[in-house]
Amino acid sequence: MAPYDAFLLVSFGGPEGPDDVLPFLRNVTAGRGVPPERLEQVAEHYYHFGGVSPINQQCRDLLAAAEKDFAASGIGLRLYWGNRNWEPYLTDTVAAMAADGVTRALAFVTSAYSSYSGCRQYLGDIDRARQSAGPAAPRIDKIRQYFNHPGFIEPFAAGVADAASTLDPAVRDDYDLVFTAHSIPLTMAAASGPGGGAYTAQLAEAAGLVAGRLGYRRPWRLAYCSRSGPPSQPWLEPDINDCLADLAAAGSRAVVVSPIGFVSDHMEVRFDLDLEAAQTASRLGLGFARAATPGTDPRFVSMISDLVRERVTGADPAWLGSLGPGHDECKADCCGLGVPRPAGR
């Protein structure tokens, strides 16, 4: 096996100013016939935050943190970053890697779970970028899913504990715990992972591991956000706002929402949870706290180094729960599309 000489951070990308918003959304929805008025509606989510998605800066911060951890751990890989839908584009990054003489790289994707849009589509993006770079393109191997790695679970558990501590003392020990993730079409969820159904199973595994780490004894719930398909197309439910309404009707006094489906505070977290879900909770009279995502938590950053060592040295994989570690190579029939891909944000 040839040695690895580079590390590639691969992410979704996002606009970094008002003028970027609509071009970015056109990139995301290219070839899908999404009407302009729908793009304008989604664009308002970005304009609410000055036209800037948090994801690019989060990638810069994560790459800088990983570089420091690599240096401290003796991992001598050059680091690169490329996006699916905005600058720096993955195609440009892979071309630069080829020009730099990189021969083999490990790719870390900012999605911890199995699904078409969270795994298979990124593999396709990498293949197209390599084809564009030509014969000098490096081989690029994607790092496995990490939804049940201790370095992913522990920051989420700490985030829930910290969020709960901000609730009113009267309800601090009486909160309902809700985990959230990006909704996808039911057919896509059914086609996820080897054998199908991995997306929801992995989410439930991660949520249960976080609740267990906290010693949370009450039933927790899994809800979804960012549904974007037509009403006739069934997507994963319940929506987070409907879930909050159900909890309020059942007598809940407060909720802590943990965005278990996201590695950092993407627009789906900032808009759908911090704004919309918080407003829903306020209207329902629910105490509300949103738990932090891993971001650049040292445990999460160290996890990246651990995953690199697994592939470079053959070290035993670290994982929790019953589903086992993610697989290093995805078969051709793994994580099918099922239906047209969902609009990302």
C-alpha contacts under 8 A as a table, 3 or more apart, distances in Angstrom:
res1	aa1	res2	aa2	distance
2	A	104	R	7.51
3	P	104	R	7.09
3	P	312	V	7.31
4	Y	77	L	7.39
4	Y	103	T	7.49
4	Y	104	R	4.99
4	Y	105	A	5.45
4	Y	106	L	7.06
4	Y	312	V	7.06
5	D	76	G	7.50
5	D	77	L	5.16
5	D	78	R	6.50
5	D	102	V	6.27
5	D	103	T	6.83
5	D	104	R	5.88
5	D	105	A	5.99
6	A	77	L	4.55
6	A	78	R	4.51
6	A	79	L	5.82
6	A	80	Y	7.44
6	A	102	V	6.63
6	A	104	R	6.62
6	A	105	A	4.57
6	A	106	L	6.49
7	F	77	L	5.96
7	F	78	R	5.99
7	F	79	L	4.81
7	F	80	Y	6.14
7	F	105	A	5.40
7	F	106	L	4.95
7	F	107	A	6.00
7	F	108	F	7.58
8	L	79	L	5.97
8	L	80	Y	4.75
8	L	81	W	5.48
8	L	82	G	7.30
8	L	105	A	6.61
8	L	106	L	5.96
8	L	107	A	4.53
8	L	108	F	6.17
9	L	59	C	7.92
9	L	63	L	7.28
9	L	79	L	7.68
9	L	80	Y	6.15
9	L	81	W	4.58
9	L	82	G	6.35
9	L	107	A	5.83
9	L	108	F	5.04
9	L	109	V	6.12
9	L	110	T	7.66
10	V	81	W	5.98
10	V	82	G	5.18
10	V	83	N	5.65
10	V	84	R	7.53
10	V	90	L	7.36
10	V	107	A	6.57
10	V	108	F	6.00
10	V	109	V	4.76
10	V	110	T	6.54
10	V	122	Y	7.97
11	S	59	C	7.69
11	S	81	W	7.99
11	S	82	G	6.62
11	S	83	N	4.82
11	S	84	R	6.29
11	S	109	V	5.89
11	S	110	T	5.45
12	F	55	I	7.92
12	F	83	N	5.33
12	F	84	R	4.99
12	F	85	N	5.93
12	F	86	W	7.61
12	F	110	T	7.83
13	G	55	I	6.42
13	G	56	N	6.03
13	G	83	N	4.99
13	G	84	R	6.06
13	G	85	N	5.23
13	G	86	W	4.88
13	G	87	E	6.98
14	G	21	V	7.99
14	G	24	F	6.79
14	G	52	V	7.42
14	G	53	S	5.26
14	G	54	P	7.53
14	G	55	I	6.14
14	G	56	N	6.20
14	G	85	N	6.95
14	G	86	W	5.81
14	G	345	R	7.81
15	P	18	P	7.54
15	P	20	D	5.02
15	P	21	V	5.34
15	P	24	F	6.16
15	P	51	G	6.70
15	P	52	V	5.41
15	P	53	S	5.51
15	P	86	W	6.95
16	E	20	D	6.36
16	E	21	V	7.82
16	E	51	G	6.46
16	E	52	V	4.36
16	E	53	S	6.14
16	E	56	N	7.71
17	G	20	D	5.41
17	G	21	V	6.88
17	G	50	G	6.76
17	G	51	G	4.66
17	G	52	V	5.04
18	P	21	V	5.52
18	P	46	Y	7.82
18	P	47	Y	6.51
18	P	50	G	6.47
18	P	51	G	4.09
18	P	52	V	6.92
19	D	22	L	7.17
19	D	23	P	7.78
19	D	51	G	7.58
20	D	23	P	5.59
20	D	24	F	5.92
20	D	51	G	7.44
21	V	24	F	5.21
21	V	25	L	6.24
21	V	43	A	6.23
21	V	46	Y	7.03
21	V	51	G	6.21
21	V	52	V	7.91
22	L	25	L	5.00
22	L	26	R	6.09
22	L	39	L	7.10
22	L	40	E	7.58
22	L	43	A	6.57
23	P	26	R	5.05
23	P	27	N	6.32
24	F	27	N	5.08
24	F	28	V	6.38
24	F	85	N	6.50
24	F	86	W	6.37
25	L	28	V	4.97
25	L	29	T	6.21
25	L	39	L	6.64
25	L	43	A	7.65
25	L	345	R	7.77
26	R	29	T	5.21
26	R	30	A	5.57
26	R	39	L	7.78
27	N	30	A	5.24
27	N	85	N	5.80
27	N	86	W	7.87
28	V	85	N	6.03
28	V	343	A	6.74
28	V	344	G	6.52
29	T	32	R	5.64
29	T	33	G	7.56
29	T	34	V	6.58
29	T	343	A	6.29
30	A	33	G	7.46
32	R	340	P	7.67
34	V	38	R	6.75
34	V	39	L	7.31
35	P	38	R	5.50
35	P	39	L	6.81
36	P	39	L	5.11
36	P	40	E	6.27
37	E	40	E	5.00
37	E	41	Q	6.32
38	R	41	Q	5.06
38	R	42	V	6.43
39	L	42	V	5.19
39	L	43	A	5.95
40	E	43	A	4.90
40	E	44	E	6.50
41	Q	44	E	5.48
41	Q	45	H	7.48
42	V	45	H	5.52
42	V	46	Y	7.35
42	V	345	R	7.86
43	A	46	Y	5.32
43	A	47	Y	6.30
44	E	47	Y	4.88
44	E	48	H	6.07
45	H	48	H	5.36
45	H	49	F	7.16
45	H	267	M	7.96
45	H	271	F	6.62
46	Y	49	F	5.31
46	Y	50	G	6.48
46	Y	51	G	4.56
46	Y	52	V	6.11
46	Y	53	S	6.58
46	Y	267	M	7.70
47	Y	50	G	4.80
47	Y	51	G	4.27
47	Y	52	V	7.44
48	H	51	G	6.94
49	F	52	V	6.01
49	F	53	S	7.57
53	S	56	N	6.98
53	S	266	H	7.14
53	S	267	M	6.13
54	P	57	Q	5.87
54	P	58	Q	6.27
54	P	265	D	6.85
54	P	266	H	5.94
54	P	267	M	6.75
55	I	58	Q	5.01
55	I	59	C	6.19
55	I	264	S	7.59
55	I	265	D	7.22
55	I	266	H	5.58
55	I	267	M	7.65
56	N	59	C	5.05
56	N	60	R	6.35
57	Q	60	R	4.96
57	Q	61	D	6.16
58	Q	61	D	5.06
58	Q	62	L	6.04
58	Q	264	S	7.15
58	Q	295	G	7.03
59	C	62	L	4.99
59	C	63	L	5.97
59	C	81	W	8.00
60	R	63	L	5.22
60	R	64	A	6.19
61	D	64	A	5.18
61	D	65	A	6.16
61	D	296	T	7.00
62	L	65	A	5.06
62	L	66	A	6.01
62	L	295	G	7.06
62	L	296	T	5.58
62	L	301	V	7.41
63	L	66	A	5.04
63	L	67	E	6.09
63	L	79	L	7.51
63	L	81	W	7.69
64	A	67	E	5.12
64	A	68	K	6.48
65	A	68	K	5.27
65	A	69	D	6.27
65	A	296	T	6.77
65	A	301	V	6.70
66	A	69	D	4.98
66	A	70	F	5.92
66	A	301	V	5.82
66	A	302	S	7.74
66	A	304	I	7.29
66	A	305	S	7.42
67	E	70	F	5.10
67	E	71	A	6.24
67	E	79	L	7.10
68	K	71	A	5.16
68	K	72	A	6.27
69	D	72	A	5.06
69	D	73	S	5.99
69	D	301	V	7.11
69	D	302	S	6.71
69	D	305	S	7.05
70	F	73	S	5.01
70	F	74	G	5.95
70	F	75	I	4.72
70	F	76	G	6.91
70	F	77	L	7.75
70	F	305	S	6.39
71	A	74	G	5.25
71	A	75	I	5.96
71	A	76	G	6.94
72	A	75	I	7.76
73	S	305	S	7.61
75	I	305	S	7.80
80	Y	93	T	7.04
80	Y	97	M	7.84
81	W	88	P	7.14
81	W	90	L	7.43
81	W	93	T	6.68
82	G	87	E	7.47
82	G	88	P	5.27
82	G	89	Y	5.14
82	G	90	L	3.94
82	G	91	T	7.48
82	G	92	D	7.60
82	G	93	T	5.49
82	G	94	V	7.77
83	N	86	W	5.79
83	N	87	E	6.40
83	N	88	P	5.76
83	N	89	Y	4.76
83	N	90	L	4.90
84	R	89	Y	6.15
84	R	90	L	5.97
84	R	122	Y	7.72
84	R	125	D	6.90
85	N	89	Y	6.75
86	W	89	Y	5.56
88	P	92	D	6.96
88	P	93	T	6.85
89	Y	92	D	5.38
89	Y	93	T	6.34
90	L	93	T	4.98
90	L	94	V	6.11
90	L	125	D	7.61
90	L	126	I	7.36
90	L	129	A	6.35
91	T	94	V	5.36
91	T	95	A	6.25
91	T	126	I	7.96
91	T	128	R	7.55
91	T	129	A	4.33
91	T	130	R	7.39
91	T	132	S	6.85
91	T	133	A	7.36
92	D	95	A	5.10
92	D	96	A	6.23
92	D	129	A	7.77
93	T	96	A	5.03
93	T	97	M	6.21
94	V	97	M	4.88
94	V	98	A	6.22
94	V	129	A	6.17
94	V	130	R	6.48
94	V	133	A	6.57
94	V	137	A	6.94
94	V	138	P	7.71
95	A	98	A	5.11
95	A	99	A	6.26
95	A	129	A	7.66
95	A	130	R	7.69
95	A	132	S	7.61
95	A	133	A	4.89
95	A	137	A	6.98
96	A	99	A	4.98
96	A	100	D	6.12
97	M	100	D	5.01
97	M	101	G	6.42
97	M	102	V	5.38
97	M	137	A	7.47
97	M	138	P	7.25
98	A	101	G	5.19
98	A	102	V	5.55
98	A	103	T	7.39
98	A	133	A	6.96
98	A	136	A	5.51
98	A	137	A	4.99
98	A	138	P	6.11
99	A	102	V	7.59
99	A	136	A	7.78
101	G	136	A	7.90
102	V	105	A	7.31
102	V	137	A	7.87
102	V	138	P	5.78
103	T	136	A	7.96
103	T	137	A	7.25
103	T	138	P	4.29
103	T	139	R	6.17
104	R	138	P	5.02
104	R	139	R	4.63
104	R	140	I	5.78
104	R	141	D	7.83
105	A	138	P	6.79
105	A	139	R	6.25
105	A	140	I	4.74
105	A	141	D	6.31
106	L	140	I	5.71
106	L	141	D	4.99
106	L	142	K	5.82
106	L	143	I	6.44
106	L	308	V	7.41
107	A	140	I	6.43
107	A	141	D	5.87
107	A	142	K	4.55
107	A	143	I	5.78
108	F	142	K	6.22
108	F	143	I	5.46
108	F	304	I	7.84
109	V	112	A	7.57
109	V	119	C	7.93
109	V	122	Y	7.72
109	V	142	K	7.54
109	V	143	I	7.52
110	T	263	V	6.46
111	S	118	G	5.51
111	S	119	C	7.25
111	S	145	Q	7.77
111	S	261	G	7.96
111	S	262	F	6.97
111	S	263	V	6.87
112	A	118	G	7.58
112	A	145	Q	5.12
112	A	146	Y	5.19
112	A	147	F	4.98
112	A	261	G	7.57
112	A	262	F	7.75
112	A	263	V	7.46
113	Y	118	G	6.35
113	Y	119	C	7.21
113	Y	145	Q	5.71
113	Y	146	Y	7.18
113	Y	147	F	6.03
113	Y	199	Y	6.13
113	Y	202	Q	6.71
113	Y	203	L	7.61
113	Y	261	G	7.85
114	S	118	G	6.13
114	S	119	C	5.71
114	S	145	Q	6.97
114	S	192	S	5.74
114	S	193	G	5.28
114	S	198	A	6.09
114	S	199	Y	5.31
114	S	202	Q	7.79
114	S	335	C	6.62
115	S	118	G	5.02
115	S	119	C	5.55
115	S	120	R	6.69
115	S	188	M	7.08
115	S	189	A	6.69
115	S	191	A	7.51
115	S	192	S	4.52
115	S	193	G	6.37
115	S	198	A	7.49
115	S	199	Y	5.88
115	S	335	C	5.02
115	S	336	G	7.47
116	Y	119	C	5.52
116	Y	120	R	4.67
116	Y	121	Q	5.57
116	Y	188	M	6.86
116	Y	192	S	6.53
116	Y	335	C	4.84
116	Y	336	G	5.64
116	Y	337	L	5.44
116	Y	341	R	7.85
117	S	120	R	6.38
117	S	121	Q	5.21
117	S	122	Y	7.23
117	S	337	L	7.96
117	S	341	R	6.89
117	S	342	P	7.75
118	G	121	Q	6.75
118	G	122	Y	6.93
119	C	122	Y	5.35
119	C	123	L	6.51
119	C	335	C	7.30
120	R	123	L	5.11
120	R	124	G	6.45
120	R	334	C	7.50
120	R	335	C	5.87
120	R	336	G	7.39
121	Q	124	G	5.03
121	Q	125	D	6.23
122	Y	125	D	4.86
122	Y	126	I	6.18
123	L	126	I	5.13
123	L	127	D	6.25
123	L	142	K	7.55
124	G	127	D	5.06
124	G	128	R	6.20
125	D	128	R	5.23
125	D	129	A	6.16
126	I	129	A	5.10
126	I	130	R	6.19
126	I	140	I	7.51
127	D	130	R	5.13
127	D	131	Q	6.19
128	R	131	Q	5.03
128	R	132	S	6.13
129	A	132	S	5.07
129	A	133	A	6.26
130	R	133	A	5.05
130	R	134	G	6.50
130	R	137	A	5.31
130	R	138	P	7.18
130	R	139	R	7.96
131	Q	134	G	5.30
131	Q	135	P	7.79
131	Q	137	A	7.39
133	A	136	A	6.75
133	A	137	A	5.29
134	G	137	A	5.63
142	K	328	D	7.29
142	K	329	E	7.66
143	I	307	L	6.99
143	I	308	V	7.59
143	I	311	R	7.95
143	I	328	D	6.36
144	R	307	L	7.87
144	R	325	P	7.92
144	R	326	G	5.21
144	R	327	H	5.63
144	R	328	D	4.96
144	R	329	E	7.60
145	Q	325	P	7.51
145	Q	326	G	4.85
145	Q	327	H	7.17
146	Y	149	H	5.22
146	Y	152	F	7.08
146	Y	319	W	7.97
146	Y	325	P	7.33
146	Y	326	G	6.57
147	F	152	F	6.46
147	F	153	I	7.51
147	F	202	Q	6.78
147	F	203	L	7.61
147	F	206	A	6.09
148	N	152	F	6.67
148	N	153	I	6.41
148	N	202	Q	7.90
148	N	205	E	7.31
148	N	206	A	5.73
148	N	209	L	7.72
148	N	319	W	5.45
148	N	320	L	5.38
148	N	321	G	6.90
148	N	325	P	7.38
149	H	152	F	5.32
149	H	153	I	6.33
149	H	303	M	7.46
149	H	318	A	5.97
149	H	319	W	4.49
149	H	320	L	6.14
149	H	325	P	7.87
150	P	153	I	5.05
150	P	154	E	5.75
150	P	303	M	7.73
150	P	318	A	7.15
150	P	319	W	6.26
150	P	320	L	6.59
151	G	154	E	5.74
151	G	155	P	6.87
151	G	299	R	4.87
151	G	300	F	4.71
151	G	301	V	7.75
151	G	302	S	6.99
151	G	303	M	4.98
152	F	155	P	6.08
152	F	156	F	6.86
152	F	294	P	6.95
152	F	299	R	7.43
152	F	300	F	5.65
152	F	303	M	7.31
153	I	156	F	5.36
153	I	157	A	6.31
153	I	206	A	6.84
153	I	209	L	6.85
153	I	210	V	5.82
154	E	157	A	5.11
154	E	158	A	6.23
154	E	210	V	7.19
154	E	213	R	7.63
154	E	299	R	7.41
155	P	158	A	5.07
155	P	159	G	6.03
155	P	293	T	7.24
155	P	294	P	5.39
155	P	297	D	6.71
155	P	299	R	6.82
155	P	300	F	7.06
156	F	159	G	4.90
156	F	160	V	6.29
156	F	210	V	6.59
156	F	258	S	7.36
156	F	260	I	7.21
156	F	291	A	7.47
156	F	292	A	6.86
156	F	293	T	6.19
156	F	294	P	6.35
157	A	160	V	5.24
157	A	161	A	6.36
157	A	210	V	5.11
157	A	211	A	7.20
157	A	213	R	6.47
157	A	214	L	6.13
158	A	161	A	5.13
158	A	162	D	6.14
159	G	162	D	5.13
159	G	163	A	6.07
159	G	258	S	7.76
159	G	291	A	4.82
159	G	292	A	4.80
159	G	293	T	6.94
160	V	163	A	5.06
160	V	164	A	6.07
160	V	256	V	6.88
160	V	257	V	7.78
160	V	258	S	6.52
160	V	290	R	7.76
160	V	291	A	4.88
160	V	292	A	7.20
161	A	164	A	5.20
161	A	165	S	6.36
161	A	214	L	7.41
161	A	291	A	7.93
162	D	165	S	5.21
162	D	166	T	6.92
162	D	291	A	7.16
163	A	166	T	5.42
163	A	167	L	7.20
163	A	256	V	6.73
163	A	289	A	5.49
163	A	290	R	6.08
163	A	291	A	5.07
163	A	292	A	7.61
164	A	167	L	5.50
164	A	172	R	6.09
164	A	175	Y	7.73
164	A	256	V	6.35
164	A	289	A	6.67
165	S	172	R	6.55
166	T	172	R	7.78
166	T	289	A	7.07
167	L	171	V	6.66
167	L	172	R	5.28
167	L	254	A	7.85
167	L	287	G	6.66
167	L	288	F	7.09
167	L	289	A	6.69
168	D	171	V	5.65
168	D	172	R	5.85
168	D	287	G	7.40
169	P	172	R	4.92
169	P	173	D	7.72
170	A	173	D	7.70
171	V	174	D	4.98
171	V	175	Y	6.40
171	V	253	R	6.53
171	V	254	A	6.37
171	V	287	G	7.63
172	R	175	Y	6.35
172	R	254	A	7.90
174	D	253	R	7.07
174	D	254	A	6.97
175	Y	252	S	7.28
175	Y	253	R	6.56
175	Y	254	A	4.73
175	Y	255	V	5.04
175	Y	256	V	6.65
176	D	218	R	7.67
176	D	219	P	7.98
176	D	220	W	6.75
176	D	252	S	6.90
176	D	253	R	7.96
176	D	254	A	6.21
176	D	255	V	4.63
176	D	256	V	6.31
177	L	219	P	7.86
177	L	220	W	5.10
177	L	221	R	6.47
177	L	255	V	5.78
177	L	256	V	5.10
177	L	257	V	6.17
177	L	258	S	7.63
178	V	220	W	5.86
178	V	221	R	4.74
178	V	222	L	5.75
178	V	223	A	6.85
178	V	255	V	6.97
178	V	256	V	6.22
178	V	257	V	4.84
178	V	258	S	6.26
179	F	207	A	6.61
179	F	220	W	7.65
179	F	221	R	6.11
179	F	222	L	4.76
179	F	223	A	6.10
179	F	257	V	5.71
179	F	258	S	4.74
179	F	259	P	5.69
179	F	260	I	5.79
180	T	222	L	5.79
180	T	223	A	4.86
180	T	224	Y	5.07
180	T	225	C	6.83
180	T	240	I	7.10
180	T	257	V	7.05
180	T	258	S	6.17
180	T	259	P	4.64
180	T	260	I	5.75
180	T	261	G	6.22
181	A	203	L	7.87
181	A	222	L	7.93
181	A	223	A	6.78
181	A	224	Y	4.99
181	A	225	C	6.24
181	A	259	P	5.98
181	A	260	I	6.07
181	A	261	G	4.07
181	A	262	F	6.83
182	H	224	Y	5.58
182	H	225	C	5.20
182	H	226	S	5.85
182	H	227	R	7.41
182	H	261	G	6.46
182	H	268	E	7.65
183	S	224	Y	5.08
183	S	225	C	5.61
183	S	226	S	6.13
183	S	227	R	5.49
183	S	235	W	6.42
183	S	236	L	5.33
183	S	237	E	7.27
184	I	188	M	6.56
184	I	189	A	6.49
184	I	227	R	6.96
184	I	235	W	5.52
184	I	236	L	5.89
184	I	342	P	6.54
185	P	188	M	5.24
185	P	189	A	6.29
185	P	229	G	7.80
185	P	233	Q	7.10
185	P	234	P	5.94
185	P	235	W	4.05
185	P	236	L	6.19
185	P	339	V	7.30
185	P	342	P	7.45
186	L	189	A	5.00
186	L	190	A	6.10
186	L	234	P	5.94
186	L	235	W	4.97
186	L	236	L	5.75
187	T	190	A	5.05
187	T	191	A	6.32
187	T	337	L	7.86
187	T	338	G	5.18
187	T	339	V	6.61
188	M	191	A	5.10
188	M	192	S	6.29
188	M	335	C	7.63
188	M	336	G	6.58
188	M	337	L	5.46
188	M	338	G	4.85
188	M	339	V	6.49
189	A	192	S	5.25
189	A	196	G	7.43
189	A	197	G	5.67
189	A	198	A	7.34
189	A	199	Y	5.92
189	A	200	T	6.99
189	A	236	L	7.89
190	A	196	G	5.13
190	A	197	G	4.44
190	A	198	A	7.62
191	A	195	G	7.48
191	A	196	G	4.42
191	A	197	G	6.04
191	A	198	A	7.93
191	A	334	C	7.35
191	A	335	C	5.38
191	A	336	G	5.13
191	A	337	L	7.08
191	A	338	G	6.61
192	S	195	G	7.62
192	S	196	G	4.72
192	S	197	G	5.26
192	S	198	A	5.16
192	S	199	Y	5.76
192	S	334	C	6.55
192	S	335	C	3.98
192	S	336	G	6.25
193	G	196	G	5.14
193	G	197	G	6.55
193	G	198	A	4.83
193	G	199	Y	7.04
193	G	334	C	5.17
193	G	335	C	4.84
194	P	198	A	7.26
194	P	331	K	7.84
194	P	333	D	7.59
194	P	334	C	5.14
194	P	335	C	7.10
195	G	198	A	7.74
195	G	334	C	7.51
196	G	334	C	7.69
196	G	335	C	7.27
197	G	200	T	6.20
197	G	201	A	6.45
198	A	201	A	5.01
198	A	202	Q	5.76
199	Y	202	Q	5.35
199	Y	203	L	6.23
200	T	203	L	5.05
200	T	204	A	6.10
201	A	204	A	5.17
201	A	205	E	6.12
202	Q	205	E	4.94
202	Q	206	A	6.13
202	Q	323	L	7.74
203	L	206	A	5.19
203	L	207	A	6.09
203	L	260	I	7.34
203	L	261	G	7.04
204	A	207	A	5.10
204	A	208	G	6.02
204	A	222	L	7.35
205	E	208	G	5.19
205	E	209	L	6.16
205	E	321	G	6.89
205	E	322	S	7.83
205	E	323	L	7.62
206	A	209	L	5.09
206	A	210	V	6.27
206	A	260	I	7.41
207	A	210	V	5.19
207	A	211	A	6.20
207	A	222	L	7.81
207	A	260	I	6.87
208	G	211	A	5.08
208	G	212	G	5.96
209	L	212	G	5.01
209	L	213	R	6.06
209	L	320	L	7.55
209	L	321	G	6.80
210	V	213	R	5.09
210	V	214	L	6.32
211	A	214	L	5.14
211	A	215	G	6.17
211	A	216	Y	5.14
211	A	217	R	7.79
211	A	220	W	7.69
212	G	215	G	4.97
212	G	216	Y	6.11
212	G	217	R	7.96
213	R	216	Y	7.77
222	L	238	P	7.94
223	A	237	E	6.36
223	A	238	P	5.21
223	A	239	D	5.64
223	A	240	I	5.10
223	A	243	C	6.64
224	Y	227	R	7.80
224	Y	236	L	6.89
224	Y	237	E	6.04
224	Y	238	P	6.05
224	Y	239	D	4.84
224	Y	240	I	5.43
225	C	239	D	5.67
225	C	240	I	5.95
225	C	268	E	7.16
225	C	272	D	6.61
226	S	268	E	6.34
226	S	272	D	6.95
227	R	235	W	7.12
228	S	342	P	6.36
228	S	343	A	5.93
229	G	233	Q	6.33
229	G	235	W	7.74
229	G	342	P	6.58
229	G	343	A	7.60
230	P	233	Q	5.57
231	P	234	P	7.23
238	P	242	D	6.28
238	P	243	C	6.05
239	D	242	D	5.29
239	D	243	C	6.19
240	I	243	C	4.95
240	I	244	L	6.23
240	I	277	A	6.91
241	N	244	L	5.11
241	N	245	A	6.33
241	N	276	E	7.94
241	N	277	A	5.83
241	N	280	T	6.38
242	D	245	A	5.03
242	D	246	D	6.25
243	C	246	D	5.11
243	C	247	L	6.26
244	L	247	L	5.09
244	L	248	A	6.16
244	L	277	A	7.99
244	L	280	T	7.43
244	L	281	A	6.61
245	A	248	A	5.13
245	A	249	A	6.17
245	A	280	T	7.97
245	A	281	A	7.96
245	A	284	L	7.02
246	D	249	A	5.11
246	D	250	A	6.23
247	L	250	A	5.02
247	L	251	G	6.46
247	L	252	S	5.32
248	A	251	G	5.19
248	A	252	S	4.96
248	A	253	R	7.10
248	A	284	L	6.47
248	A	285	G	7.77
248	A	286	L	6.85
249	A	252	S	7.33
252	S	255	V	7.66
252	S	286	L	7.21
253	R	285	G	7.66
253	R	286	L	5.38
253	R	287	G	6.25
254	A	286	L	4.84
254	A	287	G	4.01
254	A	288	F	5.77
255	V	286	L	6.88
255	V	287	G	6.05
255	V	288	F	5.13
255	V	289	A	6.52
256	V	288	F	5.97
256	V	289	A	4.85
256	V	290	R	5.69
256	V	291	A	6.71
257	V	288	F	7.66
257	V	289	A	6.33
257	V	290	R	4.80
257	V	291	A	5.94
258	S	290	R	6.07
258	S	291	A	4.85
258	S	292	A	7.06
258	S	293	T	7.65
259	P	262	F	5.88
259	P	269	V	7.01
259	P	290	R	7.98
259	P	291	A	7.15
259	P	292	A	7.68
259	P	293	T	6.67
260	I	263	V	7.65
260	I	293	T	7.42
262	F	265	D	7.11
262	F	266	H	7.30
262	F	293	T	6.78
263	V	293	T	5.74
263	V	294	P	5.63
263	V	295	G	6.02
264	S	293	T	4.99
264	S	294	P	5.94
264	S	295	G	4.59
265	D	268	E	7.62
265	D	269	V	5.40
265	D	270	R	6.35
265	D	292	A	7.82
265	D	293	T	6.33
265	D	295	G	7.37
266	H	269	V	5.29
266	H	270	R	6.37
267	M	270	R	4.95
267	M	271	F	5.67
267	M	272	D	7.49
267	M	345	R	6.37
268	E	271	F	5.62
268	E	272	D	5.18
268	E	273	L	7.08
268	E	345	R	6.76
269	V	272	D	5.54
269	V	273	L	5.10
269	V	274	D	6.43
270	R	273	L	5.90
270	R	274	D	4.99
270	R	275	L	6.64
271	F	274	D	5.70
271	F	275	L	5.03
271	F	276	E	6.33
272	D	275	L	5.93
272	D	276	E	5.06
272	D	277	A	6.09
273	L	276	E	5.64
273	L	277	A	4.60
273	L	278	A	6.19
273	L	290	R	7.46
274	D	277	A	6.33
274	D	278	A	5.56
274	D	290	R	7.11
275	L	278	A	5.38
275	L	279	Q	6.10
276	E	279	Q	5.15
276	E	280	T	6.23
277	A	280	T	4.94
277	A	281	A	6.14
278	A	281	A	5.12
278	A	282	S	6.19
278	A	288	F	6.49
279	Q	282	S	5.07
279	Q	283	R	6.20
280	T	283	R	5.15
280	T	284	L	6.24
281	A	284	L	5.05
281	A	285	G	6.10
281	A	286	L	4.92
281	A	287	G	6.83
281	A	288	F	6.30
282	S	285	G	5.07
282	S	286	L	5.83
282	S	287	G	7.20
282	S	288	F	7.61
283	R	286	L	7.67
294	P	297	D	5.37
294	P	300	F	6.17
295	G	300	F	7.44
296	T	300	F	6.53
296	T	301	V	6.12
297	D	300	F	5.32
297	D	301	V	6.32
298	P	301	V	5.01
298	P	302	S	5.96
299	R	302	S	5.10
299	R	303	M	6.15
300	F	303	M	4.93
300	F	304	I	6.68
301	V	304	I	5.30
301	V	305	S	6.84
302	S	305	S	5.08
302	S	306	D	6.24
303	M	306	D	4.88
303	M	307	L	6.16
304	I	307	L	5.12
304	I	308	V	6.26
305	S	308	V	5.08
305	S	309	R	6.22
306	D	309	R	5.07
306	D	310	E	6.27
307	L	310	E	5.08
307	L	311	R	6.76
307	L	317	P	7.55
308	V	311	R	5.44
308	V	312	V	6.13
309	R	312	V	4.94
309	R	313	T	5.48
309	R	314	G	7.00
309	R	315	A	6.35
310	E	313	T	5.74
310	E	314	G	4.86
310	E	315	A	4.52
310	E	316	D	6.41
310	E	317	P	6.19
311	R	314	G	5.45
311	R	315	A	7.36
312	V	315	A	8.00
317	P	325	P	6.66
318	A	325	P	7.23
319	W	324	G	6.45
319	W	325	P	5.72
320	L	324	G	7.18
321	G	324	G	6.93
327	H	330	C	6.93
330	C	334	C	6.11
331	K	334	C	5.35
333	D	336	G	6.45
337	L	340	P	6.84
337	L	341	R	6.67
